[in-house]
Amino acid sequence: MHILVMNPGSSSIKFAMYADGWANLRLLYEGEVSDIGEATAALKLRDAAGKDLAAAVGEVKAGSMEEAIGVVQRAIALPGLKPPDAVGYRVVHPGPKLRGHQRVTPEVLAQLREATAFAPLHDPEAVAMIEAMMQRAPQVPRFACFDTVFHETMPEEASVYALPAEVRELGVRRYGFHGLSCESIVVQMRAARGVVFPRRMVIAHLGSGCSVTACVEGKSADTTMGMTPTGGVVMGTRPGDLDPGVLLYLLRREGATADSVEAMLNHESGLKALGGINDMRELRQRAKVGDEHARLAIRVFCRSVVKAIAGYLALYTPDAIVFTGGIGEHDAESRAEIADGLAGLGVDLDVKANRRQLKIATRGEGEEWGQNVHAISHEDSPIAVYVAPAEEDLMIARHVLEMCQGSPVGAGVSS
């Protein structure tokens, strides 16, 4: 069976094709259409061995999401590449009525259209992509996999907001995100050789978007993101948690609108607001040459993550912390600074192991889950620390395979 995974963004489409069965899902190829809507739009397409396939697709015109979808369609139709038997889409927010991952039906699609109000930064592109690709190949079964499903196990006291009942009844609650990433970490930690699965652990997904999640017995117990992916710790262009009074103040300013404040919070805040750029690598370079704005941005970011993890250390007494996401996987300095802030709580980082270039292998033929889990703490550290990749696309492919085989992971539409 061949499963195409689609991961749309506001200006990009990432996609990957996986093959075979449950035990050995393996990557066949992966690609990305970037800078959609710009003259610089480009396609990257490589097979599992790293061979560049993009040139065979021809000219890349992606002035709109529709054109970008056409580029993807041409890419997956190249000679020698198998067509998909099913397609799985990463969708950030399901809205208040959907539970579990879903096969896309007209009813589910209607719910997803309504859910765009909960995640206007992410969901509209996903819905547009699903609709456009369904028109091009209506016979192929399609599935929506949500970033929130992993967090459906949170207890009520972790998900409820202290707001009036009539507001809560609208679906205003803590949903949590990065669930596919967190779930992939749980799967990898269970499978990793030489690792005793941590009954309690904290997962720090640190990238452009950032969240910290506490897990008990492999299930989400608490997480920093809330009703939308804007809250929690400081992120690339998002501020994380704010005093609600700040929003009221901003909305009362002359000329302010909900849309203008939303744009500020989602696109102009976080690391970008403090350091002038949201790329941690560039911020590190600027900090080394004395840029005080970059230094402040880094300090604020790391401190917010330390505060979140420390809270979960107190609440859940975890056995392990796992770093993932672009910053979590690749920025040893951020890991070290965060671990240093937690040293008094039982985190003893192995400096050499942390600085070592971590090799993240592609899951090809015969390779297993858990091979990319790396320990970066001392053996006698009271709290073990690991680094592992966020395997969101693999999790989507796995869920699609489950649903195709008749093992539903969703509970359908509930009221």
Residue pairs with C-beta under 8 A, 6 or more apart in sequence:
1 19
1 20
1 21
1 85
1 86
1 401
1 404
2 17
2 18
2 19
2 28
2 82
2 83
2 84
2 85
2 86
3 17
3 18
3 19
3 25
3 84
3 85
3 86
3 87
3 88
3 397
3 400
3 401
4 15
4 16
4 17
4 76
4 84
4 86
4 87
4 88
5 15
5 16
5 17
5 18
5 87
5 88
5 89
5 90
5 393
5 396
5 397
5 400
6 13
6 14
6 15
6 72
6 87
6 88
6 89
6 90
6 129
6 133
7 13
7 14
7 15
7 16
7 89
7 90
7 392
7 393
7 396
8 14
8 65
8 89
8 90
8 125
8 126
8 129
9 122
9 125
10 121
10 122
10 125
11 34
11 35
11 36
11 37
11 38
12 32
12 33
12 34
12 35
12 36
13 32
13 33
13 36
13 65
13 68
13 69
13 72
13 129
14 30
14 31
14 32
14 393
15 30
15 31
15 32
15 72
15 75
15 76
16 27
16 29
16 30
16 31
16 393
16 397
17 27
17 28
17 29
17 30
17 76
17 81
17 82
17 84
18 25
18 26
18 27
18 28
18 393
18 394
18 397
19 25
19 26
19 28
19 82
20 26
21 401
22 398
22 401
22 402
22 405
24 365
24 366
25 363
25 394
25 397
25 398
25 401
26 48
26 363
26 364
26 365
26 367
27 48
27 362
27 363
27 364
28 47
28 48
28 81
28 82
29 45
29 46
29 47
29 48
29 53
29 81
30 45
30 46
30 393
31 43
31 44
31 45
31 46
31 53
31 54
31 72
31 75
32 43
32 44
33 41
33 42
33 43
33 60
33 62
33 68
33 71
33 72
34 41
34 42
34 43
34 44
35 41
35 42
35 62
36 62
36 63
36 64
36 65
36 67
36 68
37 62
37 63
37 64
41 60
41 61
41 62
41 63
41 68
42 60
43 54
43 57
43 60
43 71
43 75
44 54
45 52
45 53
45 54
45 57
45 75
46 52
46 53
46 54
47 53
48 362
48 364
53 75
53 78
54 75
56 78
57 71
57 74
57 75
57 78
58 74
60 71
61 67
61 71
62 68
62 71
65 125
65 128
65 129
65 132
66 128
66 132
69 129
69 132
69 133
69 136
73 133
73 136
76 83
76 84
77 83
84 140
85 140
85 141
85 404
86 140
86 141
86 142
86 143
86 400
86 404
87 133
87 140
87 141
87 142
87 143
87 400
88 142
88 143
88 144
88 145
88 396
88 397
88 399
88 400
89 104
89 126
89 129
89 130
89 142
89 143
89 144
89 145
89 396
90 126
90 145
90 147
90 180
90 392
90 393
90 396
91 112
91 122
91 123
91 126
91 127
91 144
91 145
91 146
91 147
92 119
92 122
92 123
92 126
92 146
92 147
92 148
92 177
92 229
93 115
93 118
93 119
93 122
93 123
93 146
93 147
93 148
93 175
93 177
93 228
94 102
94 111
94 112
94 115
94 144
94 146
94 148
94 149
95 111
95 112
95 114
95 115
95 117
95 118
95 171
96 115
96 118
96 170
96 171
96 173
97 111
97 114
97 171
97 413
97 414
97 415
98 108
98 111
98 112
98 115
98 146
98 410
98 412
98 413
98 414
99 149
99 152
99 410
99 411
99 412
99 413
99 414
100 149
100 152
100 408
100 409
100 410
100 411
100 412
101 143
101 144
101 145
101 146
101 149
101 399
101 403
101 409
101 410
102 108
102 143
102 144
102 146
102 410
102 412
103 141
103 142
103 143
103 403
103 410
104 130
104 134
104 142
104 143
104 144
107 413
108 144
108 413
109 127
109 130
109 131
111 413
112 123
112 126
112 127
112 130
112 144
113 127
115 123
116 123
116 124
116 127
118 171
118 175
118 227
118 228
119 228
119 229
120 262
121 229
121 266
122 229
126 144
130 142
130 144
133 142
134 142
141 404
143 399
143 400
143 403
145 180
145 395
145 396
145 399
145 400
146 179
147 177
147 178
147 179
147 180
147 229
148 175
148 176
148 177
148 179
149 179
149 409
149 410
150 176
150 179
150 180
150 182
150 183
150 220
151 159
151 174
151 175
151 176
151 177
151 179
151 213
151 220
151 223
152 220
153 219
153 220
153 221
154 174
154 176
154 220
154 221
154 222
154 223
155 221
158 174
158 221
158 222
158 223
159 173
159 174
159 175
159 176
160 168
160 173
160 174
161 167
161 168
161 172
161 173
161 174
161 226
161 227
163 172
172 227
173 227
174 223
174 225
174 226
174 227
175 225
175 226
175 227
176 211
176 213
176 220
176 223
176 225
176 226
177 209
177 211
177 223
177 225
177 229
178 205
178 209
178 211
178 213
178 223
178 225
178 325
178 390
179 220
180 392
180 395
180 396
181 203
181 205
181 324
181 325
181 390
181 391
181 392
181 395
182 203
182 205
182 213
182 215
182 220
183 395
184 389
184 390
184 391
184 392
184 394
184 395
185 203
185 322
185 324
185 388
185 390
186 215
186 218
187 369
187 370
187 391
187 395
188 369
188 370
188 372
188 373
188 388
188 389
188 391
189 195
189 197
189 198
189 201
189 320
189 322
189 370
189 373
189 386
189 388
190 197
190 218
190 369
190 370
191 368
191 369
191 370
192 369
192 370
192 371
192 373
192 388
193 370
195 370
195 373
195 375
195 386
197 218
198 318
198 319
198 320
198 384
199 216
199 217
199 319
200 214
200 215
200 216
200 316
200 317
200 318
200 319
200 320
201 214
201 215
201 318
201 319
201 320
201 321
201 322
202 212
202 213
202 214
202 215
202 309
202 312
202 313
202 316
202 318
202 320
202 321
202 322
203 212
203 213
203 215
203 321
203 322
203 324
204 210
204 212
204 305
204 308
204 309
204 321
204 322
204 323
204 324
204 325
204 328
204 338
205 211
205 212
205 213
205 324
205 325
205 328
205 390
206 305
206 323
206 324
206 325
206 326
206 327
206 328
206 331
206 334
207 236
207 325
207 326
207 327
207 328
207 390
208 235
208 236
208 237
208 278
208 326
209 229
209 235
209 236
209 238
209 325
210 232
210 233
210 234
210 235
210 236
210 240
210 305
210 325
210 327
211 223
211 224
211 225
211 229
211 232
211 233
212 223
212 224
212 232
212 233
212 305
212 308
212 309
212 312
213 220
213 222
213 223
213 224
214 220
214 221
214 222
214 223
214 312
214 315
214 316
214 318
215 221
216 316
221 316
222 312
222 315
222 316
223 232
224 231
224 232
224 233
224 240
224 241
224 308
225 231
225 232
226 232
229 238
230 238
230 239
230 240
230 265
230 266
231 240
231 241
231 242
232 240
232 241
232 308
233 240
233 241
233 301
233 304
233 305
233 307
233 308
234 240
234 270
234 271
234 300
234 301
234 304
234 305
235 270
235 271
236 270
236 271
236 272
236 278
236 279
237 266
237 267
237 268
237 269
237 270
237 271
237 272
237 273
237 278
238 265
238 266
238 269
238 270
239 265
239 269
239 270
239 273
240 270
240 304
247 261
250 256
250 261
250 264
251 257
251 258
251 261
270 278
271 277
271 278
271 280
271 283
271 297
271 301
272 278
274 293
274 296
274 297
274 300
275 283
275 286
275 291
275 293
275 294
275 296
275 297
275 298
276 286
276 293
276 294
277 283
277 286
280 298
280 301
280 326
280 327
280 331
280 334
281 331
283 294
283 297
283 298
284 294
284 298
284 331
284 333
286 293
286 294
287 294
287 295
287 298
298 334
298 337
301 334
302 334
302 337
302 338
302 341
303 341
305 338
306 338
306 341
306 342
309 321
309 338
309 342
310 341
310 342
310 345
312 318
313 342
313 345
313 346
313 383
318 383
319 383
319 384
320 383
320 384
320 385
320 386
321 342
321 347
321 383
321 384
321 385
321 386
322 385
322 386
322 387
322 388
323 329
323 335
323 376
323 385
323 386
323 387
323 388
324 387
324 388
324 389
324 390
325 390
327 334
328 334
328 335
328 387
329 358
329 360
329 387
329 388
329 389
329 390
330 358
332 354
332 355
335 349
335 354
335 376
335 385
335 387
336 349
336 351
336 354
339 347
339 349
339 354
339 377
339 385
340 349
342 383
343 349
345 383
346 381
346 382
346 383
347 377
347 381
347 382
347 383
347 385
348 377
348 378
348 380
348 381
348 382
348 383
349 376
349 377
349 378
349 381
349 385
350 375
350 376
350 377
350 378
350 381
353 374
353 375
353 376
353 377
354 376
358 374
358 387
359 372
360 372
360 389
361 367
361 371
361 372
363 369
363 371
363 391
363 394
372 388
372 389
373 386
373 387
373 388
374 386
374 387
374 388
375 384
375 385
375 386
376 385
376 386
376 387
377 383
377 384
377 385
377 386
399 409
402 408
402 409
403 409
403 410
